[in-house]
Structures are given as structure tokens and as C-alpha cells.
Amino acid sequence: MPDLQDGESTEIKGSARQPYILKNTGGVYSCTCPAWRNQSIGIERRTCKHLRHYRGEQAEQERIGSALPARPVSAPDGEAKAPPLLLAHTWTNDVDLSGWWMSEKLDGVRAYWDGTQFLSRQGNLFHAPDWFVEMLPSEPLDGELWLDRKAFQRTVSIVRRQDKSEHWKELSFLVFDAPSQSGSFEDRLAYVRDCVTRCSSKHVQLLGHQQCHGVDHLREELTRVESLGGEGLMLRQPGSLYEVGRSSTLLKVKTFHDAEATVVEHLPGAGRHAGRLGALLVQLPDGTQFSVGTGFSDAARENPPAVGCTITFRYQELTDRGVPRFPSFVRVRSDSAAVATVIQSKTTAGDTSLLTGLSKTGNTNMTRRFEFNEGSSAKFWEITTSDTSVTVRYGRIGTSGQEQTKTFPDQAAADKHANKLISEKTGKGYVELVPK
């Protein structure tokens, strides 16, 4: 049977109009078909009918059977024990970041060096070669295993291997904190700088930081990093301690983009979405096809946007093949003849009727937009309810703004929170844009 060498790819005809692409990246075989992309297991354990047809059933069975997940570090009860990491919140324009320490948000794999081995956020072991770790200190370090911008999948394929392969020569461990050290962030950064110097390894580097001089400086740096293919920025509060869990002393700043695509097919759901929509197969004007599987309410999954209609989706960036990364459904585009009318919202904290999201064309639309125009102030605020999550996006009109998502125990709690936020905004003079 044919096979793909490391780095090779080939096209295979499937049910879609465009052929699917099979690829071997560091021993991880992938396919661009929805069946491969929508699996919830690790990429190294995924397969599909196109891979089985191309490589043969036996070859795929041997590959999947040998691609065991990385051995976890076990707690006394047998569960994988996650390392004590500091996690970030999303910046929502509510904090003056002047004087904060600014660094690039790396598109790599978070790695915790516990003094003897690398652990993932979930506590799984990364099998780094001995030569990669021999110069690292016996004290914990927090950082990222990184290859390059827009090389996330390649990075994942390397760190998930268990053979301590020579592919690790492509990676660097970029260190940005020392969890066990007391004192301020500046003190810990000095300690990390000293550790990296003593390591004298080209694979161990200090992540660069610079102080933010204000919002204009922040936006300039964000634009620069994103123009180079970077993911965004991380901001660290000066003088802050290393706290375990999510902390307001560490903030991430990213730009999300909106685009439109045509619905080509409804892909069936599985698990809790069995019997209803799992994802939309959509197509960009240039013919690129991909699936959008998040951002839908239960109502939208029961009555999905019709095949042939145009949807708005939100994504983070484009892959090398021009496919939007992390696409999320926003709304069905209004009829081209519709005119947006500004109305004063009458929503109260106890009124959930306006959260149905049904437009007058019958399309499900769980995103609502409000605007505030007064003097030199021109701001927008959007809210999206999706099952048990509520996402708000806001900023100056004409910009992508900032985004924040909160998750709740059930849909009722999410709707209650959304109503409260809407009531607060309308009370401050925001008015809603509603399509006729």
C-alpha cells in the first residue's frame, strides 16, 4: 500500500467538491475531511475512511494501536495530576496596562518543568530527549515548547511522540516564569535569566518582555506581532506573585476577525448533539471548505441555518492553507434588502423573550448588537448566548474590539446573566441594532 513520508501530503477525492488532503507530520497523519477534524480525541489517535483507504486498514490499525497517549503523572487516586500553573484572563479594556510587562503570546505548547521532566497543563508527560533537558535546573520553570509562528500542529506532533526523537531539535523551551521562587515578577524574571545563561543551551531561551507605555503602544505591538503571524500578547502585572489558577495579574490580548461563508452541508452531531446539527460545512468565496462546530445554541442545532444561506463566523487567524482557525458561528447574515433599524431596547432583568434570537426571516441568531453614540464616543457591544456560555465583544465602532466568554452550570443561568448585562447596557444609553 502507498504511504506518506514525514512532511509529504497528497490529495484524495471524497464526497466534497474539493479533494481532501492527507498529510504526515512527524508521524501524525491528518486529513482535511470533517470526520477527521471533528473528533474530540488527540490528533495522533485520529483516523478516517480516507486514511484507511489510502494506507490500508492494517497499517492504520497498527498506527493507532501504537500511538498511545503520553504517560500521565499519577496522583494517589490514579488520576493525572495537573501542575500548579498560573493561568490568564482575557483583557476586557477595563485595566490600564501602562507599566505592565508585555510579551508575545506564543502559538506553542505550554510546558511545566518540575525539575526532572516536562508536564503538560493536564499533567501528561512530554518525552523530551535527555540532551534537551540535561542542562535544565532542578527547580520548576514555566514556559512554552515552541517551534515557530503558525507551526502549532507540527509542535504538537513532536511533543506527543514517545520515542524521544531527533525532531526535538526543531523546538525551543521559551521560559517566562519560575513558579517556586518567591518575590516579585521582576525578581523571578531575573532568576530565569540567570538559569538560561547557566544552561548555555540553544534550546532553552528567555522569553523577551518589554514594558507597555499605554493603549497606543499595546495596539502597535499587537499589530506588529499579528502581522508577523503571531497569536497575540500576554501582559504581566509588575510586582505580582506567581498565583496558581486564573489570575487578573496575567492578561491575554488577541484580535478576532469576522468573515462570511456559504453553508454547503449540515454535518450530523454525536454524543449530546446526536440527532441534530453537529457542525456546518461552509465554503469561502475562493472555494475553501471547512466546518464550523461551535457558537450554536440548542435552538440553532435543532433548526440550523439553511443550506445555501450566508453566515457570519468569527475566527482567530488563517492557517497556511487559508483555513480559518477556531471558527465560531455568530449569526445568519440578514437579507441583503433588510435595513438595520436602531431601536431602544426595553429589556429588563427578568425578561428572557428577547433572548430567543429569532429574526423575522425565521433564522436562528443568538448574537445581538448594541451601540452608543454620544459626542466623540462611538462604541459597540455585542452579546452571544450559546448553550451554557455567554460571550461579549465590545470596543470602538470600526474595530474588532475585545472579547470575553463566561461559562455557567446550565442554560438558565447563562440566560439570566445575559439579561442582566443587557439591562445594564441599555440603562447606560446603548441602543440595539435590529434587522427588519
C-alpha positions as CSV (number, residue, x, y, z in Angstrom):
1,M,0.0,0.0,0.0
2,P,1.2,3.6,-0.6
3,D,2.4,5.7,2.4
4,L,3.4,9.2,3.1
5,Q,6.9,10.1,4.3
6,D,7.3,12.7,7.0
7,G,6.3,16.1,5.6
8,E,4.6,14.7,2.5
9,S,0.9,15.2,1.6
10,T,-1.5,14.0,-1.1
11,E,-5.0,14.7,-2.4
12,I,-7.8,12.2,-2.3
13,K,-11.3,12.6,-3.8
14,G,-14.1,12.5,-1.2
15,S,-17.8,13.5,-1.1
16,A,-17.0,17.2,-1.2
17,R,-16.4,19.2,-4.4
18,Q,-12.8,19.9,-3.3
19,P,-10.4,16.9,-2.7
20,Y,-9.3,16.2,0.8
21,I,-5.6,16.5,1.8
22,L,-3.8,13.7,3.6
23,K,-0.6,14.6,5.4
24,N,2.1,13.0,7.5
25,T,3.6,15.5,10.0
26,G,6.2,13.9,12.3
27,G,4.3,10.6,12.3
28,V,0.9,12.3,12.9
29,Y,-1.4,11.5,9.9
30,S,-4.2,14.0,9.2
31,C,-7.0,14.6,6.8
32,T,-8.9,17.7,6.0
33,C,-12.3,15.9,5.9
34,P,-14.8,16.9,8.6
35,A,-14.8,13.3,10.0
36,W,-11.1,13.7,11.0
37,R,-11.3,17.3,12.1
38,N,-14.4,16.9,14.4
39,Q,-13.1,14.1,16.5
40,S,-12.6,15.0,20.2
41,I,-9.5,12.8,20.7
42,G,-5.9,13.7,20.3
43,I,-4.7,14.3,16.7
44,E,-2.2,11.5,16.9
45,R,-5.0,8.9,17.5
46,R,-7.4,10.1,14.8
47,T,-8.2,8.3,11.6
48,C,-10.9,8.3,8.9
49,K,-12.0,6.3,5.9
50,H,-9.7,8.3,3.6
51,L,-6.6,7.4,5.6
52,R,-7.7,3.8,5.9
53,H,-8.4,3.6,2.2
54,Y,-5.0,5.2,1.3
55,R,-2.8,3.4,3.8
56,G,-4.7,0.3,4.3
57,E,-6.8,-1.0,7.2
58,Q,-3.9,-2.9,8.8
59,A,-1.4,0.0,8.6
60,E,-3.9,2.3,10.2
61,Q,-4.8,-0.2,12.9
62,E,-1.1,-0.7,13.7
63,R,-0.5,3.1,13.8
64,I,-3.5,3.9,16.1
65,G,-2.7,0.9,18.3
66,S,0.9,2.1,18.9
67,A,0.1,5.8,19.2
68,L,-0.6,5.6,22.9
69,P,-1.2,8.9,24.8
70,A,1.7,10.3,26.8
71,R,2.0,8.6,30.2
72,P,0.4,10.8,32.9
73,V,1.9,11.7,36.2
74,S,-0.4,10.0,38.6
75,A,-1.9,11.3,41.8
76,P,-2.6,8.9,44.7
77,D,-6.1,8.1,43.3
78,G,-4.6,7.3,39.9
79,E,-5.8,10.5,38.2
80,A,-3.4,12.6,36.2
81,K,-2.1,15.4,38.4
82,A,-2.1,18.8,36.7
83,P,0.9,21.0,37.6
84,P,0.3,24.2,39.6
85,L,0.2,26.7,36.8
86,L,-0.7,30.4,36.6
87,L,-3.5,30.9,34.0
88,A,-4.6,34.1,32.2
89,H,-7.8,36.1,31.9
90,T,-8.7,38.0,28.8
91,W,-8.1,41.7,28.8
92,T,-11.5,43.5,28.5
93,N,-10.3,47.1,28.3
94,D,-11.1,47.6,32.0
95,V,-7.5,47.8,33.2
96,D,-4.8,50.4,32.5
97,L,-1.9,48.3,31.3
98,S,0.7,51.1,31.4
99,G,3.8,49.8,33.1
100,W,2.8,46.1,32.7
101,W,5.3,43.6,31.2
102,M,4.4,42.7,27.6
103,S,5.4,39.6,25.7
104,E,4.3,37.7,22.6
105,K,1.6,35.1,23.2
106,L,3.3,32.0,21.7
107,D,1.5,29.6,19.5
108,G,3.2,26.6,21.0
109,V,2.6,24.0,23.8
110,R,2.6,25.1,27.4
111,A,5.1,23.1,29.4
112,Y,5.9,22.9,33.1
113,W,9.4,21.8,34.0
114,D,9.1,20.3,37.5
115,G,12.9,19.9,38.0
116,T,13.1,16.4,36.3
117,Q,10.6,16.3,33.5
118,F,8.2,18.3,31.3
119,L,4.5,18.1,32.1
120,S,1.5,19.4,30.1
121,R,-1.3,21.5,31.6
122,Q,-3.2,18.3,32.3
123,G,-0.2,16.5,33.9
124,N,0.8,14.4,31.0
125,L,4.5,13.6,30.4
126,F,6.3,15.1,27.4
127,H,9.1,12.6,26.4
128,A,11.9,15.1,25.8
129,P,15.3,13.6,24.9
130,D,18.0,13.6,27.6
131,W,20.2,16.0,25.6
132,F,17.3,18.5,25.6
133,V,16.8,18.6,29.4
134,E,20.3,17.8,30.7
135,M,21.2,21.4,31.4
136,L,17.9,22.5,33.0
137,P,17.9,23.3,36.7
138,S,16.3,21.1,39.5
139,E,13.8,24.0,40.2
140,P,10.5,24.4,38.4
141,L,10.2,26.6,35.3
142,D,7.1,27.7,33.4
143,G,7.3,28.1,29.7
144,E,6.4,27.0,26.2
145,L,7.7,24.4,23.8
146,W,7.8,26.4,20.6
147,L,8.9,25.9,17.0
148,D,7.7,29.0,15.1
149,R,4.7,31.1,14.4
150,K,1.9,29.2,12.6
151,A,3.6,25.9,13.4
152,F,1.3,24.7,16.2
153,Q,0.3,21.4,14.6
154,R,3.9,20.5,13.9
155,T,4.9,21.4,17.5
156,V,2.1,19.2,18.9
157,S,3.1,16.3,16.7
158,I,6.7,16.4,18.1
159,V,5.9,16.8,21.8
160,R,3.4,14.0,21.8
161,R,5.8,11.4,20.4
162,Q,7.1,8.9,22.9
163,D,10.4,8.0,21.1
164,K,12.5,11.0,22.3
165,S,13.1,11.6,18.6
166,E,15.6,13.9,16.9
167,H,12.6,16.1,15.9
168,W,13.0,17.8,19.3
169,K,16.0,19.6,17.7
170,E,13.4,21.8,16.0
171,L,12.0,23.0,19.3
172,S,13.0,25.6,21.9
173,F,11.8,25.9,25.5
174,L,11.0,29.5,26.0
175,V,10.9,30.3,29.7
176,F,8.7,33.1,31.2
177,D,8.5,32.4,34.9
178,A,9.8,30.4,37.9
179,P,6.8,29.2,40.0
180,S,8.8,28.1,43.1
181,Q,10.7,31.4,43.5
182,S,9.3,34.0,45.9
183,G,9.3,37.7,45.3
184,S,8.0,39.9,42.5
185,F,7.7,39.0,38.8
186,E,10.8,41.1,38.2
187,D,12.8,39.1,40.7
188,R,11.6,35.8,39.2
189,L,12.4,37.1,35.7
190,A,16.0,37.8,36.8
191,Y,16.2,34.3,38.2
192,V,15.0,32.8,34.9
193,R,17.6,35.0,33.0
194,D,20.3,33.6,35.2
195,C,19.1,30.0,34.7
196,V,19.0,30.4,30.9
197,T,22.6,31.8,31.0
198,R,23.9,28.9,33.1
199,C,22.1,26.4,30.8
200,S,24.1,27.5,27.8
201,S,21.7,25.6,25.5
202,K,20.3,26.9,22.3
203,H,17.1,25.0,23.1
204,V,16.5,27.0,26.3
205,Q,15.7,30.7,25.9
206,L,14.3,33.5,27.9
207,L,11.0,34.9,26.5
208,G,11.5,38.6,25.8
209,H,9.5,41.2,27.8
210,Q,9.0,45.0,27.4
211,Q,7.1,47.5,29.4
212,C,3.8,48.7,28.0
213,H,3.6,52.5,27.7
214,G,-0.2,52.7,27.3
215,V,-3.0,51.6,25.0
216,D,-1.5,53.0,21.8
217,H,1.8,51.2,22.5
218,L,-0.2,48.0,23.2
219,R,-2.1,48.2,19.9
220,E,1.0,49.0,17.9
221,E,2.8,45.9,19.4
222,L,-0.3,43.7,18.9
223,T,-0.5,44.8,15.2
224,R,3.2,44.1,14.7
225,V,3.1,40.7,16.3
226,E,-0.1,39.7,14.3
227,S,1.4,41.0,11.1
228,L,4.3,38.5,11.6
229,G,1.8,35.7,12.1
230,G,1.8,35.8,15.9
231,E,-1.2,34.9,18.0
232,G,-1.4,37.9,20.3
233,L,0.1,39.4,23.5
234,M,0.5,38.5,27.2
235,L,0.5,41.2,29.9
236,R,2.0,40.6,33.3
237,Q,1.3,43.0,36.2
238,P,4.6,44.5,37.7
239,G,5.5,43.3,41.2
240,S,3.0,40.4,41.0
241,L,3.4,37.0,42.6
242,Y,3.0,33.6,41.0
243,E,-0.6,32.5,41.7
244,V,-2.0,29.1,40.9
245,G,-5.1,29.2,38.8
246,R,-6.6,32.1,36.8
247,S,-5.4,35.4,37.9
248,S,-6.1,39.0,37.0
249,T,-2.3,39.7,37.2
250,L,-1.9,37.9,33.8
251,L,-4.0,39.0,30.8
252,K,-4.1,37.9,27.2
253,V,-4.8,40.2,24.3
254,K,-5.8,38.8,20.9
255,T,-7.7,40.1,17.9
256,F,-10.5,38.1,16.4
257,H,-11.8,38.5,12.9
258,D,-15.2,38.2,11.3
259,A,-15.9,36.8,7.9
260,E,-18.7,35.3,5.8
261,A,-19.2,31.9,4.2
262,T,-21.9,29.9,2.4
263,V,-23.5,26.9,4.1
264,V,-22.8,23.8,2.0
265,E,-23.9,20.9,4.2
266,H,-25.3,20.0,7.6
267,L,-23.0,17.6,9.4
268,P,-24.7,15.3,11.9
269,G,-23.9,15.6,15.6
270,A,-22.7,12.9,18.0
271,G,-22.9,12.4,21.8
272,R,-25.2,15.1,23.3
273,H,-25.8,16.5,19.8
274,A,-26.9,13.2,18.3
275,G,-29.9,13.6,16.1
276,R,-29.3,17.3,15.4
277,L,-26.7,19.6,13.9
278,G,-23.1,18.8,14.8
279,A,-21.4,21.3,12.5
280,L,-21.9,23.3,9.3
281,L,-19.7,22.6,6.3
282,V,-19.2,26.0,4.8
283,Q,-17.3,27.5,1.8
284,L,-15.4,30.7,1.4
285,P,-15.7,32.7,-1.9
286,D,-12.3,31.2,-3.0
287,G,-13.7,27.7,-2.7
288,T,-12.0,26.8,0.6
289,Q,-14.3,24.5,2.7
290,F,-14.2,23.8,6.4
291,S,-16.6,23.1,9.3
292,V,-18.0,25.4,11.9
293,G,-19.0,23.4,15.0
294,T,-19.2,25.9,17.9
295,G,-21.2,29.0,18.7
296,F,-24.6,27.4,18.2
297,S,-27.5,27.4,20.7
298,D,-29.6,24.3,21.2
299,A,-32.3,26.0,19.1
300,A,-29.9,26.6,16.3
301,R,-28.8,23.0,16.3
302,E,-32.4,21.9,16.1
303,N,-33.2,24.4,13.3
304,P,-29.8,25.1,11.6
305,P,-29.1,27.8,9.0
306,A,-30.4,26.6,5.6
307,V,-28.0,25.2,3.0
308,G,-27.2,28.0,0.6
309,C,-27.5,30.8,3.1
310,T,-24.6,33.0,4.2
311,I,-23.4,33.0,7.8
312,T,-21.1,35.3,9.7
313,F,-18.4,33.5,11.7
314,R,-15.6,34.6,13.9
315,Y,-12.0,33.2,13.8
316,Q,-8.6,33.8,15.2
317,E,-6.3,33.5,12.2
318,L,-5.8,31.7,8.9
319,T,-3.7,28.5,8.6
320,D,-1.0,28.2,5.9
321,R,-3.7,26.7,3.7
322,G,-6.0,29.6,4.2
323,V,-8.4,27.8,6.5
324,P,-9.9,29.9,9.4
325,R,-8.6,28.7,12.8
326,F,-11.1,28.2,15.7
327,P,-14.1,29.3,13.6
328,S,-17.3,30.1,15.7
329,F,-20.8,30.7,14.4
330,V,-22.0,34.3,15.0
331,R,-25.2,34.8,13.0
332,V,-27.0,34.2,9.8
333,R,-26.4,37.2,7.5
334,S,-29.5,39.4,7.2
335,D,-31.3,39.6,3.9
336,S,-29.4,42.0,1.6
337,A,-32.6,44.0,1.3
338,A,-33.0,44.4,5.0
339,V,-32.3,47.7,6.6
340,A,-30.9,47.9,10.2
341,T,-33.1,50.0,12.4
342,V,-31.9,51.5,15.6
343,I,-34.5,50.8,18.4
344,Q,-34.5,51.5,22.1
345,S,-34.3,48.2,23.9
346,K,-37.0,47.6,26.5
347,T,-35.3,44.6,28.0
348,T,-35.5,44.2,31.8
349,A,-33.5,41.8,34.0
350,G,-36.5,39.4,34.2
351,D,-37.4,39.4,30.5
352,T,-36.0,36.5,28.6
353,S,-38.2,36.8,25.5
354,L,-35.6,38.8,23.6
355,L,-33.0,36.1,24.0
356,T,-34.8,33.7,21.6
357,G,-32.6,35.2,18.9
358,L,-35.2,34.5,16.1
359,S,-35.0,37.0,13.3
360,K,-38.1,37.9,11.2
361,T,-36.9,35.6,8.5
362,G,-37.0,32.7,10.8
363,N,-33.3,32.2,11.0
364,T,-31.7,31.5,14.4
365,N,-29.5,34.4,15.6
366,M,-28.2,34.4,19.1
367,T,-26.0,37.4,18.7
368,R,-27.3,40.9,19.5
369,R,-25.5,44.2,18.8
370,F,-25.9,47.5,20.8
371,E,-24.3,50.8,20.0
372,F,-23.6,54.0,21.9
373,N,-23.0,57.3,20.1
374,E,-22.7,60.5,22.0
375,G,-20.3,63.3,21.3
376,S,-16.9,61.8,20.3
377,S,-17.8,58.4,21.8
378,A,-18.9,55.7,19.3
379,K,-18.8,52.3,20.9
380,F,-20.4,48.9,20.2
381,W,-21.3,46.0,22.5
382,E,-22.3,42.5,21.3
383,I,-23.6,39.6,23.3
384,T,-23.9,35.9,22.2
385,T,-25.6,33.2,24.2
386,S,-24.6,29.6,23.3
387,D,-25.9,26.8,25.4
388,T,-24.2,27.4,28.8
389,S,-21.8,30.2,27.7
390,V,-22.2,33.9,27.3
391,T,-19.7,35.8,25.1
392,V,-19.4,39.6,25.0
393,R,-17.4,41.6,22.4
394,Y,-17.0,45.4,22.6
395,G,-14.9,48.3,21.6
396,R,-14.9,51.3,19.3
397,I,-17.1,51.1,16.3
398,G,-15.0,50.1,13.3
399,T,-12.6,47.9,15.3
400,S,-12.7,44.2,16.1
401,G,-12.9,45.1,19.8
402,Q,-12.2,42.8,22.8
403,E,-13.9,39.5,23.6
404,Q,-14.7,37.7,26.9
405,T,-16.5,34.4,27.5
406,K,-18.1,33.0,30.7
407,T,-19.5,29.5,31.2
408,F,-22.3,28.7,33.5
409,P,-23.7,25.4,35.1
410,D,-26.8,25.5,32.9
411,Q,-28.5,27.5,30.1
412,A,-30.9,29.2,32.5
413,A,-28.0,30.7,34.5
414,A,-26.4,31.8,31.2
415,D,-29.6,33.5,30.1
416,K,-30.1,35.2,33.4
417,H,-26.5,36.6,33.3
418,A,-27.1,37.7,29.7
419,N,-30.3,39.5,30.6
420,K,-28.5,41.3,33.5
421,L,-25.7,42.5,31.2
422,I,-28.2,43.7,28.5
423,S,-30.2,45.6,31.2
424,E,-27.0,47.3,32.4
425,K,-26.0,48.4,28.9
426,T,-29.4,49.7,27.9
427,G,-29.5,51.6,31.2
428,K,-26.3,53.3,30.2
429,G,-27.8,54.5,26.9
430,Y,-26.9,51.7,24.5
431,V,-29.5,51.1,21.8
432,E,-29.9,47.8,19.9
433,L,-29.5,47.4,16.1
434,V,-32.2,45.0,14.9
435,P,-32.7,43.9,11.3
436,K,-36.1,44.4,9.8
